[in-house]
Amino acid sequence: MDLHYLLGVSCGIFGGLLNQGGQLLQKKVVNDIRADAARNGFMRRLLVHPLWLAGLVVGLGGGTAGYMAAQSLIGPALSPGLMASGLILLAVGSVRLNHEQLNRGEKLGIALMVVGIACLGLSGLSIGAAQVRLTLADRAAQVRIAVFTACLFLCCLVSRLLALRSKDRRGLLTALGNGFLACLSDFWINPFLALIVLVLAGRGSFSQNFAFGMAAVILAFTASTITWQNQIAFKYAQASNIIPFAQVPIQISPVLVYFFIFALTPPDLLAVISILAGTLLTIAAGFLLGRRPETALIPD
């Protein structure tokens, strides 16, 4: 493995730690104001709280920067899985906020997460910017991208509707909807990064300019919506419970992107085994890290 690849893997892991660390800070503020959350101005109160703003900068700013660096270096097949490393920090931080200790299941989850991240890193399934541009120019791939995007939007919409109809699972379903939006962001950040130099230099074709514009709109929409809806989800559930659940589509979608959208052939069988094992282990670890019983929730 060359330095370029190792740097991309490192950026993915570091971005995941920053992302979940920021969400942990935001969750702490939500916990602090949950007792009187029935009062008006919930979001306004968050937006003026220094610790919540710090969490936004660390998670959305620092986490996104690390993730974009990983995407530009190694592409969409591995970056989302590497970002799951932040679940370790989320689990440990959530336990500390409640002044408790990690249980056996959580310790096992951390161990599985470490092994899963190692498997993903060893798979070597990177996708370069040239491959992204080549795929965007293919008509059959354009149809696959459209179907993939529409399905994720539909899944997000269904999750949102179910969340509105459910009181017991509102936080969980809201987070799941955010997971589908995160899948969209994970994919569309690649056309954005692969085309930004061409488009800004005025050398992009019509289809490239169109794809870049779509990517910019989708990324802006997903980033703002996920940030807003996460705070709603945090009102009804612990971050350590709902975020691992939302990771399920996030961890599965890169496999679909590699084999379905880009229609690539892995270099060998070991690479296939590594990415599948890494995906399954990170999902299993997420559920082990999210099994701690809920604290008291706010009244509806």
N, C-alpha and C positions, 0 to 999 in steps of 0.2 A: 504494500500500500504506500502511495506517495504522500508527500507532505500536504499537497493540495486536498487530498481526500481526508486525511487525519484532521486537518484544520476545519473542514466542513463538519465532521463528526463532533469535534469539540465545540463548535459554535452552536450546533443543535442541542447538545446537552446543557451548555451554559444558558442558552435562550430559554430552555424549559425551566431551569431553576429560577431565573428571573421572572418568568411569566407566572409561575405558581406562587413565588414569594410575594409578588405584587397582589395577587388575588387573596393571599392570606392576610395581608394588611387591610385590604378592602373589607374582607369578611369580619375582621375584628371591629371595624367601625360600625358595620351593620349590626353586629351583636350588641354593641354598646347602646344603640338607639332602638333596638327591637322592642324593648319593654313599652315604649310609648309610640310605636310605629303607627298606631291608629290615627295619630295626629296628621294633619295635612303637611305637605312639604317634605316628604321623605327624600326624594331625589335632590331637592334644593339643599337640604341639610347635609347630604353626602358631598355635594359639589363644593361646599365651603369648608369642609373638614380637612385640615392639613394632612393627617395621616392617610385619609382616603385618597387625596390627591397624590401623595407620595407613592401609594400603592399603584395608582394609575400610571404614573411615570415609570416606575420600575417594571410593572407587568406589561403594559401596552407599549411603552417606549423601549425599554431595555430588552424585554422579551422579544418584541417584534424585530428589533435590530439584529439580535442573535439569530432569530429564525430566518430572516431575509438573507443573512450572510450564509447560513447553512444551505438554504435553497439555491443560492447562486453558485455555491461550490459543489454540492452533491445532488441537487435536484429534489423532486417530490417523493421518491420512493422510500427514503430513509428518514427525512427530516421530521415528519410528524411523530414517528416512533421514538426518535431520540429526544424529542421535546417531552415525552412522557416521563423522563427522568425527574422532572419537577414534582411529580406525585410523591416522591420520597420526602422532599422538603415540605410539601403540603401536609402529609400525614404526621410527620414529626412536629411541625409547627402547630397543627390543630390540637394535638395531644398536649403540647406545652401550654397552649392557651387555656385549656381546661384543667391544668395542673394535675395531669394524670401521667401514666407510664405506658409505653408501647406494650401491647400484648403479644402472644406467640404468633397469632395470625398476621399481625402487622409486621413483625420481624421477618416472618417467612415471605411476606409480600415484598419487603425491601430486598431480600435476597433474590427473589425471582425477577424483580425489576432490574437488578444489576446484571444478572445473567441474560435477561432479554435484551437489554441495551447492548451488551457485548455481542450477542448473536446478530443484531441488526448491523452493528459496526463491522463485523467480520464478513457480512454478505457481499459487500462491495458493489451493490446495485445502484450506482449513481447515474443521473441523467443530466447531460450537459445542455447549455443554452442552444447550441447548434441543433441538437435533436429536438428540442422544443419548437424551434422555428420551422424545422422540417415537418414535424407533425401537424403544426397549425396550417400548413399549406396543402395538406392532403384532404381531399373532399370526404373520404370515408371517415377519417379521424375527426373532421369537423362535425359530422353527424353524431359520432360517439360522444364528443364533447357536449353537444347540445342535449343529448339524452341524459348524460351524466348530470349536467347542471340542472335540468328540469326535475329530475328525480330527487335530487338533494333539496331543492326548493320545496317540492311537494311534501317530502318527509318532514321538513322543518314546519311547514304549515299545519300538517296533521298533528305534530307534537304540540304546537301552540294551542290548537283547538282543544285537544284532550286535556292540556294543562288548565285551561279556563273552566272545564267542566269537572275537574277533580280537585278536591280539597286536600286529600291525604297525600297525593302524589304530585302536587303542583310544582314543587321545587325540582323534583326528579325529572318530570316531563319538560319543564322549561329548560333545564340544563341539557337534556337530550336534544331539544331543538337547537340549542346553541352548538351542540356537537356537529349537527348536520351543516350548520352555517360555517363552522370551522373547517369542515371538509371542503366547502366551496372556496374558502380563503386559501387553504393549503394548496389547492390546485391552481387557482387563477393568479396566484402570486408568481408562478413560473412564466406565463406569457408576459406579465408585466415587466419582470426583470430581464427576460430575453429580448424584449422589443424596445425597451425604453431608450436605448442609445440610438437605434435606427429611427424611431419616431421623432424624437426630439431633434435629431440632426436633419429631419426632413427627407430621409431616404427610405421611409417605409412605404410599402404598397398599400392599396386600398384595404385589402383584407388584414394586413398587419396593423394598420391604423385602427381598424374596426375592433380587432381583437384586443389591442392595447386599451382602447376606450372602454370596452366592456369590462376588462380586468380592473381598470381604475374604479369604475362605478361599483362593481361587486365588492372589491376590497374595502372601499369606503363604507358601503352599506353593512357588510358583515362586521367590520371592526366596531362601528358605532352601536349596532344592534346587540352584538354579543356583550359589550360593556354594560349597556343598559339592562338587558335581560338577566345578566349574571347577578346584578344587585337584587332584582326581584326574586330570583331563585334562592339567594342567600337569606332572604327574609323567611323562607319556609323550610330550609334544610341546611345542614352543615355542609361546608365546602368539601370536607374530606369524604362525605357520603355521595354527593351528587356529581362531582367532577370526574371521578373514576368511571361512573356510568356513562357520562358524556364521551369518554375516551373510546368507547367501543366502536362507533362509526369512524372516529378519527384514526384509529389504528388499522381498521379494515380497508379504508378508502385508498391508502397508498398502494396496496397490493392490486386493487382494481385499476388504479391509474397506470401502474407499470405494465400489467398484462393486458388490460382492456383498452385504455385510451392510447398509450404509446405502442402497444402490441410488440413489446420487445422480448427478445429471447435471452434468458440469463446465461452467463458465461459457462456455468456448470451446475450439476445437481446440488453440490454443496451450498451454492448461493441460494437456491430455492429453499432448501431445508433451513438455512440460517434465517432467511427473512420470515418464513412461516413460523418457525419456532420462536423467533423474537417477537412477532406479532401476538401469538397466543400467550406467551409468557408475560408480556406487558399488560395484556387484557386481564389475565388471571391475577397478576400482582395488583392491578388497580382495584379489583373487587375485594381482595384481601385487605388492602389499605383503606377501603371505604365501608367496612362492616361495623365500625364502632356505633353504638346506639346514639340516636339523636338527642340533642339537648332540647329544652322546651322551646316550642315555636311560638311565633306571634299569633294573636287572634286574627281571624280572617276579617 
